Amino acid sequence: MNFFISDAMAAAGGPAQSNPLMSLLPLIIIFVVFYFLLIRPQSKRAKEHRKMIEALAVGDEIVTGGGIAGRVTKVGEQYASVEIANGVEIKVQKHAVGAVLPKGTLKTL
């Protein structure tokens, strides 16, 4: 009886051969989706933030990541001095600036 099983396996051609590209296709699709939905938008936002930080100038009205709003009085290489009230200045790291506000947003300081 054992000799019939060997003949049947030989006639079937053994296990089915799959295309190696088809086995990698789901992985490739997942990577492409992650690139367009996560990686690309994040790098675009980082590039815009870096450009905003480089363009920071005296007189700009800003909001920090912590929610402090003020007017820039001095800009250094790593830090910026921000006036948050009349006579009150704080020093913040430039990368902590969250947004540059339109001129005239902060009426009284």
Contacts in CASP RR format, 6 or more apart in sequence:
PFRMAT RR
TARGET T0000
AUTHOR 0000-0000-0000
METHOD contacts of the structure
MODEL  1
MNFFISDAMAAAGGPAQSNPLMSLLPLIIIFVVFYFLLIRPQSKRAKEHR
KMIEALAVGDEIVTGGGIAGRVTKVGEQYASVEIANGVEIKVQKHAVGAV
LPKGTLKTL
49 95 0 8 1.000
49 98 0 8 1.000
52 97 0 8 1.000
52 99 0 8 1.000
52 100 0 8 1.000
53 94 0 8 1.000
53 95 0 8 1.000
53 97 0 8 1.000
55 100 0 8 1.000
56 62 0 8 1.000
56 72 0 8 1.000
56 75 0 8 1.000
56 80 0 8 1.000
56 94 0 8 1.000
56 97 0 8 1.000
56 100 0 8 1.000
57 72 0 8 1.000
57 75 0 8 1.000
58 72 0 8 1.000
58 73 0 8 1.000
58 74 0 8 1.000
58 75 0 8 1.000
59 71 0 8 1.000
59 72 0 8 1.000
59 73 0 8 1.000
60 71 0 8 1.000
60 72 0 8 1.000
60 100 0 8 1.000
60 101 0 8 1.000
61 69 0 8 1.000
61 70 0 8 1.000
61 71 0 8 1.000
61 72 0 8 1.000
61 100 0 8 1.000
61 101 0 8 1.000
61 102 0 8 1.000
61 103 0 8 1.000
61 104 0 8 1.000
61 105 0 8 1.000
61 106 0 8 1.000
62 69 0 8 1.000
62 70 0 8 1.000
62 71 0 8 1.000
62 72 0 8 1.000
62 80 0 8 1.000
62 82 0 8 1.000
62 97 0 8 1.000
62 98 0 8 1.000
62 99 0 8 1.000
62 100 0 8 1.000
62 101 0 8 1.000
63 69 0 8 1.000
63 70 0 8 1.000
63 97 0 8 1.000
63 98 0 8 1.000
63 99 0 8 1.000
63 101 0 8 1.000
64 82 0 8 1.000
64 92 0 8 1.000
64 96 0 8 1.000
64 97 0 8 1.000
64 98 0 8 1.000
65 96 0 8 1.000
65 97 0 8 1.000
65 98 0 8 1.000
66 96 0 8 1.000
68 82 0 8 1.000
68 84 0 8 1.000
68 90 0 8 1.000
68 92 0 8 1.000
69 84 0 8 1.000
69 101 0 8 1.000
69 105 0 8 1.000
69 106 0 8 1.000
70 82 0 8 1.000
70 83 0 8 1.000
70 84 0 8 1.000
70 106 0 8 1.000
70 109 0 8 1.000
71 82 0 8 1.000
71 83 0 8 1.000
71 106 0 8 1.000
71 109 0 8 1.000
72 80 0 8 1.000
72 81 0 8 1.000
72 82 0 8 1.000
72 83 0 8 1.000
73 81 0 8 1.000
73 82 0 8 1.000
73 83 0 8 1.000
73 89 0 8 1.000
74 80 0 8 1.000
74 81 0 8 1.000
75 81 0 8 1.000
75 94 0 8 1.000
76 94 0 8 1.000
78 93 0 8 1.000
78 94 0 8 1.000
79 91 0 8 1.000
79 92 0 8 1.000
79 93 0 8 1.000
79 94 0 8 1.000
80 91 0 8 1.000
80 92 0 8 1.000
80 93 0 8 1.000
80 94 0 8 1.000
80 97 0 8 1.000
81 89 0 8 1.000
81 90 0 8 1.000
81 91 0 8 1.000
82 89 0 8 1.000
82 90 0 8 1.000
82 91 0 8 1.000
82 92 0 8 1.000
83 89 0 8 1.000
83 109 0 8 1.000
84 90 0 8 1.000
84 109 0 8 1.000
85 109 0 8 1.000
86 109 0 8 1.000
END
